[in-house]
């Protein structure tokens, strides 16, 4: 369940020095306040949703909307409104999402570079995570390395989710039969985007 909603917080207040109260016509007693609404997800502020201004007279204690002011007071209110800034914390959720996306892209790039390097230089006990024809995930491990080919043992099992790999990646699942993959086969798998990851244990 995702808990979300919106909430208003006080941003800034200021007394308008020259504005006249629309009700009691006292000058300089109007206080303008601006409240900012923001969307939150699990109480983490995500993004601002606009500001609302209200005015209160300290003399007659009546409240007003900005549009109820006379033209001169509206100008003064607008000037004050121009000084109200949306605090950065109201963007916290968007910032977190941006960081996560950035970290994800970075981590994918690191994995890609590692795979490219390890495919070019296979070593004993390298464990490959690959995508099958039907886009399932499975693994094989390198059991012998030659100049232009490798011997591998395939995992007998496959899984439809990456998170399932840890369940099938156990020693007794590896077929003892030897399969030969040439370096060209490996490069082919790699350029087809079939190699998800390589784990080098030694
Ligand atoms: Zn008043």
Boltz pocket constraint, residues with backbone or C-beta under 6 A from the ligand:
constraints:
  - pocket:
      binder: B
      contacts: [[A, 21], [A, 22], [A, 23], [A, 24], [A, 25], [A, 26], [A, 57], [A, 58], [A, 59], [A, 60], [A, 61], [A, 62]]
      max_distance: 6.0
